[in-house]
Amino acid sequence: DHETGGCMQRSDNNQHIMSMSGNAFGTATTLVVLLLESHHPLAGVSAFSTRARGIHHSLTPTSSLYSTIDEPATLSPTGGYKNEDDGEEAIHRRASTAKETWSTIALEPTYDRSCHKIDLLDSSSGKINVMRDPALFEEFAKTVKGTYFINGLSSCQIGDRLVHPFEAHGFCKSFVFGGDGSLEVTSKIVETPLAAEERNAKKILNRGVMSTVSSMDNPLGMVKNALSSSERDTANLTADLWPPPKSKSGKFNPSSIDPLLIVTTDNGDPYAIDPKTLETKGRLCDVVPKLCHIFNPPPEEEGEKTESSKFLAHTRYDAEQNRFIMCINTMVIPGNDFKGNSQMEFLEFDDNFDLMSRRKHTTRFMVFHDWVLTQNYYVVPKNPAYLRWKEIMQFTFGMTVGTDVFAMEEETNGEFILIPRFDTKEPVRDVKCDSFFNLFHFGPTFEQTNPDSGKTEMVIHGCVFDYYTFGGEMGFDGSTQQFDPISWGSPGGSNGGRAPPPRLDKFVIDLETFQLKEAKRVPVIPVDMPCFEADAVPVGVSYFLGASRPEGWFPFRQIVKLDLETQESFVYDAGDQCVTSEPIFVPRPGGDEAKYNDDGYVMSIIHNAQEKNTFLMIWDSNTFEKGPIAEISLDILFPWCVHGSFHSDYNPHEQ
């Protein structure tokens, strides 16, 4: 037994609270989750305690940690069972802790730090906590060579006001592993023109879509908002390296363009960063001039006004074709019948930033943040939405925020748009699903031959919301200038539960008939922000952020490993006062390349509000269920980190 957060957890890998038949998960019944909060005993559940703030759970599809029930009255606000000890006082206490934890991390002052060096083999430094199997951690320290880039938020406080986390300035980090026990960490704010202007002014200058420059409660504040720009180009979500430092042959890329770290946000310009120093070089199209006419082509008709293209944050990499793919997203207003349209345009580049293909598609008004790549298609979720014209006028006059100008059309079923990558004569397909969804992030998605029928099919894994109301994301309340993440994600909260916990669904599409063959919920705790090693290839294992709290679901506090075939999962819970960041998979040097995501290491940045510190947590993927092998103290509290990428054998200082 291990002491964990004031309770005892049994480390018996073969026991569960109760069992239920596995075929229960073949139904469309909603899957719910029992409490994973470490204050409550999980008698008989497999667990591995790492220290007072961490616990591991080993789960199978028949574990009672998942259940299908028919009586909604027994559900907690998050869709899980209520524990007998979950009185109003306990729920309020945990909700208050979550609010304080997220506020501490989101509002942490941000500053640049260059070349912070850590000796991974120095056990006397106090920075390295080897949690199990010292030989395994030594192998990691001495063999892993490469660079981990991750982007994320800088402080959400600018001057005396708060901005929405999605509109905070970018804060990029690099972790350079030398393969000899050395680690060098650099962190810098992405220096967009707006970041420099607001730092000098010490106040918010552009209201953006989710933030405001002044109160909306009085006429003067509304005027200030109306006169402020609705663009906040903050480049704060992703960090991808292109051109690749090595070609498919293993030789360093002969491209005439040195690798650039490309950082992006939704509805913004991609920016280029020096991967050695993390200094911002400028907009990508200014750093690589040949991209100017590609990103912003001249108008098709004489006299037509052209505006700068705005990109989605997410990009994709096709390793087989050695291509980097970006997506331009445009909201067309008023659109057909004054209902608006959504236009998406996919650009594929080779390793010299030469444009290899361009494909555009326009559809009904919808919203999407992520898209995915298969061998032959771009896959886009058609999350149905509609425009609210009254609110558009109110936003124009500074009376409301931009998330009020559209809403989800929950009476309409979701669809997948399949856009052919190579055959321009092949039609775009809309594959209808059997219910509404708002799919926010894609998990592993690929084409395969069905072993039974011999037919080609597409397998899609997606993190979906079963309903969704825009506004208050991450618990941000622009009116009160406070964060309350639990009320945002809990049906019992003051905001009415605008977003339920994101759940993982699996979809299978017949690529001969383009009909949906299968749609089912995967028996795993609520998850989001999946990590999988490769696009457009079959993947058997994926890693996620866990979104399971007894009192709500955000901020994230778990790391989840899921076997997509057996549906067995392992959950690491960092504890009440910690927030986890997107996991990243690191291939084991000399490991089995055929074992995508399952022969290497997993890393996640853990933000600890109580200790005002950030830790880099490391797992061995083959023994993930036994818990982390080590955590590395970074001696700084980072605001939340979002999306990143790892590049094996790449040391920017050696190029």
SELOVO-448635 format. One record per residue (C-alpha): x, y, z. Coordinates in Angstrom, 3 decimals. Example, Ala and Ser with C-alpha at 12.3 -4.5 7.8 and 13.67 -1.06 7.14 Angstrom:
2
       c1       c2       c3
   12.300   -4.500    7.800
   13.670   -1.060    7.140
***
This chain:
655
       c1       c2       c3
    0.000    0.000    0.000
    1.099    3.563   -0.697
   -0.015    6.685    1.107
   -1.574    9.075   -1.383
   -3.236   12.366   -0.562
   -4.384   11.211    2.879
   -5.855    7.876    1.822
   -4.541    4.406    1.165
   -4.462    2.979   -2.360
   -3.897   -0.700   -3.076
   -1.300   -1.619   -5.723
   -2.963   -4.787   -6.964
   -2.821   -4.756  -10.757
   -5.589   -7.331  -11.159
   -8.347   -6.052   -8.895
  -11.209   -3.670   -9.544
  -14.111   -2.395   -7.496
  -16.519   -4.467   -9.520
  -16.792   -5.796  -13.032
  -19.353   -5.556  -15.757
  -19.778   -7.229  -19.100
  -17.619   -5.747  -21.824
  -20.396   -5.812  -24.404
  -22.173   -3.058  -22.491
  -19.912   -0.642  -24.295
  -21.265   -1.614  -27.684
  -24.404    0.410  -26.975
  -24.919    4.121  -27.537
  -25.532    4.649  -23.836
  -23.434    7.420  -22.358
  -20.354    6.220  -20.528
  -19.746    7.798  -17.166
  -16.836    7.886  -14.835
  -16.429    7.218  -11.127
  -14.340    9.510   -9.039
  -10.623    9.582   -9.730
   -9.952   12.269   -7.145
   -7.231   11.202   -4.760
   -9.108   12.292   -1.613
  -11.471    9.355   -2.043
  -10.460    5.716   -1.570
  -10.761    3.525   -4.634
  -10.748    0.259   -2.759
   -9.368   -2.540   -4.877
   -8.505   -0.359   -7.884
   -5.041   -0.856   -9.287
   -2.967    2.176   -8.368
    0.649    3.235   -8.233
    1.498    6.134   -5.960
    4.417    8.294   -7.008
    4.273   10.905   -4.268
    1.629   12.782   -2.315
    0.261   14.528   -5.393
    0.254   11.670   -7.910
   -1.534    8.372   -8.347
   -1.800    5.816  -11.156
   -4.861    3.806  -12.117
   -4.854    0.704  -14.295
   -8.174    0.333  -16.094
   -9.741   -2.212  -18.419
  -12.987   -1.859  -20.390
  -14.750   -3.954  -17.759
  -13.599   -1.851  -14.805
  -16.270   -0.189  -12.712
  -14.515    3.083  -13.316
  -16.692    3.084  -16.429
  -20.327    2.260  -16.280
  -23.515    2.478  -18.275
  -26.527    3.432  -16.223
  -30.147    4.206  -16.936
  -30.972    6.445  -13.990
  -29.794   10.043  -14.599
  -30.588   10.994  -11.019
  -27.514    9.143   -9.826
  -25.194   11.204  -11.994
  -22.878   13.853  -10.648
  -22.622   17.199  -12.487
  -19.733   15.836  -14.571
  -21.536   12.715  -15.722
  -19.868   10.491  -13.125
  -21.287    8.828  -10.034
  -21.626   10.841   -6.876
  -19.496    9.464   -4.062
  -21.095    9.065   -0.647
  -18.587   11.569    0.736
  -19.429   14.155   -1.940
  -21.350   16.585    0.199
  -21.914   20.157   -0.877
  -19.059   21.307    1.336
  -16.582   18.867   -0.252
  -17.658   19.775   -3.775
  -17.401   23.487   -2.990
  -13.956   22.992   -1.465
  -12.651   21.156   -4.518
  -14.214   23.691   -6.882
  -12.530   26.484   -4.950
   -9.194   24.651   -5.137
   -9.565   24.179   -8.898
  -10.335   27.886   -9.309
   -7.319   28.919   -7.236
   -5.071   26.427   -9.034
   -6.026   27.582  -12.524
   -5.939   31.279  -11.577
   -2.455   30.922  -10.070
   -1.118   29.265  -13.217
   -2.948   31.464  -15.744
   -1.922   34.731  -14.080
    1.698   33.858  -13.327
    3.967   36.711  -14.535
    5.925   35.672  -17.622
    9.511   36.477  -18.457
   12.171   35.222  -20.843
   14.805   32.746  -19.664
   17.691   31.572  -21.841
   19.886   28.480  -21.602
   18.805   27.156  -18.216
   21.058   24.106  -17.894
   20.191   20.943  -15.962
   22.441   17.915  -15.426
   20.090   14.944  -15.540
   22.741   12.681  -14.011
   23.427   14.909  -10.990
   21.353   13.389   -8.212
   22.674   15.894   -5.685
   21.286   18.995   -7.425
   17.811   18.622   -5.960
   16.295   19.118   -9.418
   15.968   15.437  -10.339
   13.485   13.186   -8.565
   13.942    9.611   -9.782
   10.691    7.932   -8.840
   11.467    4.358   -9.904
   14.000    2.289  -11.853
   17.105    4.544  -11.786
   18.710    2.461  -14.554
   15.797    3.210  -16.848
   16.048    6.944  -16.210
   19.812    6.818  -16.764
   19.153    5.151  -20.115
   16.765    7.997  -20.988
   19.262   10.666  -19.942
   22.167    9.104  -21.863
   20.408    8.100  -25.070
   17.613   10.561  -25.830
   18.935   13.282  -28.089
   16.617   15.822  -29.625
   14.582   18.942  -28.992
   11.111   19.316  -27.554
    9.360   22.540  -28.534
    6.079   23.514  -26.896
    4.043   26.683  -27.181
    1.487   27.996  -24.752
    0.171   30.941  -22.841
    1.987   33.839  -21.303
    0.298   35.536  -18.357
   -3.368   36.327  -18.891
   -2.924   39.574  -16.985
   -1.874   42.595  -19.051
   -1.764   45.783  -17.022
   -4.812   45.864  -14.760
   -7.052   43.662  -16.954
   -7.243   40.010  -17.893
   -7.422   38.549  -21.380
   -8.973   35.252  -22.315
   -6.355   32.428  -22.218
   -6.873   31.765  -25.936
   -5.884   35.402  -26.541
   -2.872   35.636  -24.223
    0.454   36.158  -25.973
    2.469   33.125  -26.993
    5.160   31.780  -24.673
    7.405   29.236  -26.401
    9.730   26.748  -24.696
   12.512   24.490  -25.944
   14.015   21.492  -24.147
   17.280   20.428  -25.790
   18.376   16.926  -24.735
   22.060   16.326  -25.484
   22.028   12.535  -25.237
   24.806   12.795  -22.655
   22.764   13.681  -19.575
   22.509   17.367  -20.431
   19.277   19.348  -20.732
   19.013   22.994  -21.729
   15.712   24.849  -21.294
   14.867   28.176  -22.943
   11.565   30.057  -22.701
   10.597   33.266  -24.487
    7.483   35.272  -25.242
    6.548   35.262  -28.913
    7.340   38.834  -29.918
    4.504   39.687  -32.276
    3.961   43.403  -32.946
    0.952   43.341  -30.615
    2.981   41.722  -27.807
    5.575   44.503  -28.009
    2.946   47.242  -28.191
    0.973   45.962  -25.201
    4.115   45.425  -23.139
    5.164   49.022  -23.751
    1.663   50.379  -23.136
    1.165   48.111  -20.088
   -2.442   47.549  -21.069
   -4.673   45.637  -23.493
   -4.870   47.428  -26.833
   -6.851   44.962  -28.984
   -9.992   43.398  -27.557
   -9.898   40.352  -29.807
  -12.889   38.014  -29.921
  -13.054   36.683  -26.360
  -11.608   39.621  -24.403
  -12.378   43.307  -23.847
  -10.308   46.455  -23.295
  -12.898   47.940  -20.978
  -16.046   47.058  -19.081
  -19.193   46.341  -21.075
  -21.355   47.663  -18.228
  -21.250   51.328  -19.185
  -21.469   53.379  -22.422
  -17.873   54.641  -22.241
  -16.553   51.095  -21.921
  -18.648   49.962  -24.857
  -17.256   52.771  -27.015
  -13.695   51.823  -26.074
  -14.391   48.208  -27.025
  -16.063   49.183  -30.289
  -13.063   51.302  -31.318
  -10.584   48.558  -30.410
   -9.398   46.027  -32.989
  -11.020   42.592  -32.863
   -7.752   40.945  -33.957
   -5.329   39.513  -31.404
   -2.553   37.835  -33.379
   -0.792   36.087  -30.500
    0.757   32.911  -32.032
    0.227   31.027  -28.769
   -0.993   27.493  -29.493
    1.380   25.349  -31.582
    5.104   24.951  -32.345
    6.260   22.947  -35.398
    9.698   22.717  -37.027
    9.991   23.074  -40.814
   11.872   22.355  -43.016
   12.785   19.124  -41.218
   16.380   18.991  -40.014
   16.841   15.549  -41.565
   15.649   14.081  -44.820
   14.061   10.633  -45.107
   17.496    9.202  -45.932
   18.755   10.306  -42.530
   21.052   12.970  -43.953
   20.683   16.557  -42.936
   18.218   18.351  -45.126
   19.911   19.940  -48.144
   17.177   22.609  -48.299
   18.436   26.128  -48.834
   16.162   27.224  -45.988
   17.305   26.581  -42.433
   14.725   24.956  -40.118
   12.276   27.454  -38.660
   10.074   27.024  -35.622
    6.583   27.911  -36.835
    4.176   29.128  -34.145
    0.504   29.786  -34.787
   -2.844   30.544  -33.249
   -6.337   30.248  -34.677
   -7.379   33.066  -36.996
   -3.888   34.533  -37.145
   -0.640   34.748  -39.074
    1.997   32.025  -38.681
    5.204   33.401  -37.136
    8.762   32.162  -37.557
   11.042   31.706  -34.546
   14.754   30.967  -34.440
   14.906   27.409  -33.022
   18.304   28.128  -31.428
   17.382   31.218  -29.415
   13.571   31.329  -29.639
   13.892   34.912  -30.842
   10.937   35.915  -33.019
   12.060   36.530  -36.593
    8.716   37.840  -37.875
    5.719   36.659  -39.831
    6.501   33.479  -41.723
    5.619   35.064  -45.072
    8.052   37.917  -44.377
   10.868   35.578  -43.332
   10.263   33.347  -46.382
    9.241   35.948  -49.024
    8.147   33.342  -51.590
    5.193   32.613  -49.300
    3.717   36.109  -49.577
    1.860   35.509  -52.839
    0.856   32.021  -51.670
   -0.587   33.139  -48.341
   -2.183   36.265  -49.808
   -2.805   35.749  -53.525
   -4.049   38.704  -55.610
   -7.838   39.034  -55.992
   -9.441   36.875  -58.640
  -11.332   39.858  -60.080
  -10.038   43.355  -60.765
  -11.029   45.834  -58.103
  -11.874   43.124  -55.571
  -10.459   43.765  -52.105
   -8.120   41.136  -50.713
   -7.367   40.621  -47.020
   -4.544   38.810  -45.276
   -5.269   35.081  -44.958
   -5.859   33.738  -41.471
   -4.736   30.248  -40.538
   -5.850   27.556  -38.162
   -3.326   26.792  -35.447
   -3.048   23.088  -36.246
   -0.713   21.916  -38.993
    0.082   18.385  -40.159
    3.141   16.513  -41.403
    3.069   13.732  -43.989
    6.270   11.760  -43.347
    5.792    9.535  -46.382
    5.471   12.468  -48.782
    7.773   14.693  -46.699
    5.231   17.504  -46.732
    4.106   20.180  -44.300
    0.415   21.073  -44.544
   -1.309   24.236  -43.325
   -4.955   25.292  -43.390
   -6.404   28.740  -44.137
   -9.835   29.211  -42.550
  -12.181   31.988  -43.655
  -15.627   32.892  -42.344
  -17.693   34.216  -45.247
  -20.316   36.812  -44.229
  -23.129   37.233  -45.155
  -22.748   34.029  -47.179
  -25.543   32.045  -48.783
  -28.997   33.221  -47.681
  -27.319   35.403  -45.051
  -26.471   32.265  -43.077
  -22.722   32.530  -43.536
  -20.282   30.074  -45.076
  -17.028   28.466  -43.994
  -14.147   28.237  -46.435
  -11.078   26.066  -45.850
   -7.947   25.921  -47.974
   -5.164   23.359  -47.575
   -1.591   24.161  -48.628
    1.038   21.415  -48.934
    4.716   22.434  -48.936
    7.898   20.522  -49.633
   11.055   21.000  -47.565
   12.017   24.109  -49.559
    8.634   25.777  -48.900
    7.628   25.252  -52.517
    3.868   24.841  -52.877
    3.069   21.293  -54.021
   -0.726   21.431  -53.902
   -3.588   23.727  -52.986
   -7.186   22.617  -52.345
  -10.108   24.862  -51.415
  -13.596   23.922  -50.220
  -16.583   26.003  -49.127
  -19.491   24.657  -47.074
  -22.306   25.806  -44.805
  -21.370   27.830  -41.734
  -19.630   25.649  -39.169
  -16.877   25.900  -36.589
  -13.724   23.829  -36.246
  -10.353   24.092  -34.550
   -8.613   20.886  -35.633
   -8.405   18.793  -38.785
   -6.467   15.664  -39.628
   -4.617   14.002  -42.458
   -4.946   10.488  -43.867
   -3.128    8.888  -46.769
   -5.569   10.365  -49.317
   -7.833   12.853  -47.550
   -8.034   15.960  -45.445
  -10.631   15.201  -42.770
  -12.595   18.091  -41.288
  -15.344   17.893  -38.651
  -18.499   19.688  -39.727
  -19.576   20.945  -36.314
  -22.915   22.595  -37.196
  -23.355   26.201  -36.081
  -25.323   29.307  -37.007
  -24.797   33.066  -36.932
  -26.644   35.336  -34.486
  -27.121   38.637  -36.284
  -28.377   40.569  -33.273
  -25.261   39.636  -31.348
  -23.068   40.527  -34.347
  -24.415   44.077  -34.091
  -23.862   44.099  -30.336
  -20.276   42.937  -30.801
  -19.708   45.648  -33.401
  -20.769   48.281  -30.863
  -18.667   46.818  -28.025
  -21.628   45.474  -26.065
  -20.649   41.779  -26.021
  -17.797   39.407  -26.826
  -17.280   37.665  -30.151
  -18.193   34.193  -28.903
  -21.796   35.390  -28.652
  -22.110   35.958  -32.419
  -22.548   32.272  -33.244
  -23.930   29.179  -31.556
  -23.970   25.425  -32.055
  -26.920   23.985  -33.995
  -27.454   21.031  -31.699
  -30.549   19.765  -33.507
  -28.345   19.016  -36.541
  -26.153   15.913  -36.731
  -22.428   16.320  -37.135
  -20.642   15.283  -40.331
  -17.142   14.589  -41.584
  -15.895   16.360  -44.689
  -13.481   14.197  -46.710
  -11.486   16.351  -49.135
   -9.299   14.403  -51.609
   -5.642   15.406  -51.410
   -4.375   14.285  -54.814
   -7.243   13.654  -57.218
   -8.845   17.024  -57.966
  -11.574   15.313  -59.994
  -12.724   13.199  -57.065
  -15.661   14.889  -55.340
  -15.600   16.135  -51.769
  -17.671   13.836  -49.546
  -19.880   14.778  -46.610
  -20.342   11.748  -44.360
  -23.332   12.146  -42.084
  -23.174   10.905  -38.500
  -25.972    9.743  -36.270
  -25.946   12.585  -33.731
  -24.742   16.093  -33.034
  -21.144   16.608  -31.946
  -18.634   19.375  -31.529
  -15.342   17.638  -32.307
  -12.495   19.744  -30.956
   -9.400   17.534  -31.379
   -8.660   14.492  -33.532
   -6.943   11.385  -32.264
   -5.342    8.761  -34.536
   -7.075    8.770  -37.936
   -6.046    6.581  -40.847
   -7.146    4.425  -43.759
   -6.900    0.649  -43.535
   -8.132   -2.545  -45.162
  -10.750   -4.300  -43.097
   -9.336   -7.793  -42.410
  -12.802   -9.393  -42.582
  -14.401   -7.690  -45.586
  -11.264   -6.695  -47.480
  -12.785   -3.243  -48.022
  -10.954    0.017  -47.471
  -12.198    2.031  -44.544
  -11.273    5.119  -42.585
  -10.892    4.962  -38.812
  -11.382    8.240  -36.947
  -10.872    8.913  -33.261
  -12.224   12.240  -32.062
  -12.601   14.070  -28.758
  -16.169   15.351  -28.869
  -18.527   17.479  -26.834
  -22.085   16.138  -26.811
  -23.378   19.705  -26.515
  -21.614   23.039  -26.341
  -22.415   26.686  -25.607
  -19.782   29.224  -26.589
  -18.492   31.662  -24.011
  -16.652   31.327  -20.730
  -14.061   28.900  -22.116
  -11.559   27.790  -19.462
  -13.787   29.511  -16.915
  -12.915   33.029  -18.036
  -15.529   35.650  -17.133
  -14.760   38.911  -18.906
  -17.323   40.845  -16.877
  -15.981   39.922  -13.443
  -12.387   39.554  -14.683
  -12.072   36.237  -12.902
  -11.660   32.540  -13.649
  -14.175   29.932  -12.563
  -13.360   26.768  -14.561
  -15.682   24.486  -12.625
  -18.828   26.517  -13.274
  -17.964   26.490  -16.995
  -17.630   22.709  -17.186
  -20.224   21.639  -14.620
  -23.986   21.540  -15.318
  -24.555   22.586  -11.728
  -22.366   25.692  -12.015
  -23.376   29.333  -12.277
  -22.861   29.273  -16.048
  -25.125   26.253  -16.399
  -22.457   23.901  -17.642
  -21.635   25.310  -21.061
  -19.312   22.428  -21.965
  -19.608   18.834  -20.756
  -16.486   16.678  -20.383
  -14.990   15.814  -23.801
  -15.414   12.135  -24.640
  -13.505    9.924  -27.064
  -15.586    8.497  -29.910
  -14.532    6.097  -32.663
  -15.980    6.395  -36.162
  -15.486    4.012  -39.091
  -16.328    5.118  -42.655
  -16.644    2.786  -45.632
  -14.495    4.418  -48.335
  -16.379    2.658  -51.136
  -19.865    3.832  -50.186
  -18.773    6.805  -48.025
  -21.284    5.772  -45.395
  -20.747    5.683  -41.677
  -20.285    2.043  -40.644
  -19.691    2.490  -36.941
  -19.868    5.165  -34.262
  -19.258    4.280  -30.659
  -17.936    5.743  -27.445
  -14.581    4.423  -26.294
  -14.629    3.288  -22.642
  -12.091    5.678  -21.188
  -12.383    8.634  -18.825
  -13.110   12.007  -20.471
  -10.036   12.948  -22.531
   -8.770   15.648  -24.878
   -5.598   16.814  -26.657
   -4.406   13.431  -27.937
   -0.779   12.685  -28.731
    0.131   10.112  -31.378
    3.440    9.761  -33.147
    2.465    9.942  -36.799
   -0.245   11.234  -39.137
   -1.850    9.026  -41.791
   -0.596    5.709  -40.375
   -2.380    3.068  -38.266
   -1.683    3.667  -34.588
   -2.517    1.234  -31.805
   -1.745    3.438  -28.793
   -2.468    7.055  -28.006
   -1.911    9.402  -25.065
   -4.311   12.067  -23.844
   -4.972   14.690  -21.236
   -7.509   13.347  -18.765
  -10.532   15.567  -18.081
  -12.063   13.960  -15.005
  -12.746   15.839  -11.793
  -15.555   14.993   -9.366
  -16.596   18.645   -9.347
  -16.147   19.404  -13.065
  -13.544   18.570  -15.681
  -11.282   21.559  -16.368
   -8.418   22.219  -15.703
   -6.833   18.971  -16.875
   -5.128   16.927  -14.173
   -4.455   13.498  -15.728
   -2.290   11.811  -18.349
   -3.907    8.802  -20.014
   -2.427    5.967  -22.051
   -5.030    4.125  -24.125
   -4.627    0.923  -26.104
   -6.981    1.550  -29.030
   -7.380   -2.167  -29.751
   -7.971   -3.663  -26.298
   -9.334   -0.372  -24.899
   -7.304   -0.854  -21.749
   -6.143    2.434  -20.283
   -3.811    3.684  -17.584
   -4.420    7.002  -15.865
   -1.917    9.171  -14.021
   -3.592   11.737  -11.776
   -1.374   14.688  -10.794
   -3.659   15.857   -7.980
   -5.896   18.774   -7.011
   -3.362   21.591   -7.240
   -1.679   20.560  -10.482
   -2.505   21.066  -14.149
   -1.168   18.727  -16.822
   -0.072   19.747  -20.314
   -0.371   17.847  -23.574
    1.721   14.650  -23.471
    4.419   14.110  -26.090
    5.818   10.786  -27.278
    9.591   10.394  -27.724
   10.750    7.356  -29.748
   13.328    5.187  -28.020
   16.712    5.492  -29.781
   17.229    2.198  -31.616
   13.753    1.044  -30.598
   11.078   -0.774  -32.555
    9.907    1.728  -35.193
    6.879   -0.423  -35.958
    5.504    0.132  -32.455
    4.066    3.586  -33.004
    3.693    5.357  -29.656
    4.613    2.286  -27.665
    8.377    1.937  -27.620
    9.846    5.062  -26.173
    9.122    7.673  -23.550
    6.241    9.983  -22.718
    6.723   13.480  -21.348
    4.312   16.042  -19.934
    4.797   19.419  -18.308
    3.109   19.483  -14.898
    2.192   22.911  -13.500
    2.110   22.843   -9.685
    0.255   25.828   -8.245
    0.945   24.883   -4.643
    4.719   24.730   -5.096
    4.745   27.577   -7.677
    6.905   25.383   -9.877
    6.800   23.421  -13.122
    8.001   19.840  -13.534
    8.870   17.839  -16.627
    7.426   14.371  -15.952
    8.819   11.338  -17.794
    7.358    7.863  -18.313
    8.689    4.777  -20.056
    5.931    3.935  -22.556
    6.408    0.176  -22.183
    5.840    0.373  -18.427
    3.576    3.429  -18.255
    1.257    1.632  -15.853
    4.004    1.521  -13.216
    4.147    5.289  -12.971
    6.614    8.027  -13.968
   10.295    7.186  -13.867
   11.343   10.734  -12.963
   10.331   14.364  -12.677
   12.629   17.308  -13.368
   12.170   20.590  -11.512
   12.338   23.608  -13.825
   12.470   26.168  -10.989
    9.840   28.360  -12.638
    6.062   28.316  -12.859
    5.015   28.418  -16.506
    1.494   29.438  -17.455
   -0.278   26.574  -19.188
    1.561   24.898  -22.076
   -0.625   23.824  -25.008
    0.731   22.050  -28.136
    4.264   20.977  -29.048
    6.481   18.678  -31.113
    9.585   16.571  -30.551
   12.412   16.264  -33.090
   14.782   13.342  -32.557
   18.525   13.861  -33.029
   18.005   17.587  -33.578
   20.128   19.967  -31.535
   19.667   23.505  -32.892
   23.007   24.568  -31.413
   24.875   22.015  -33.504
   23.432   23.052  -36.865
***
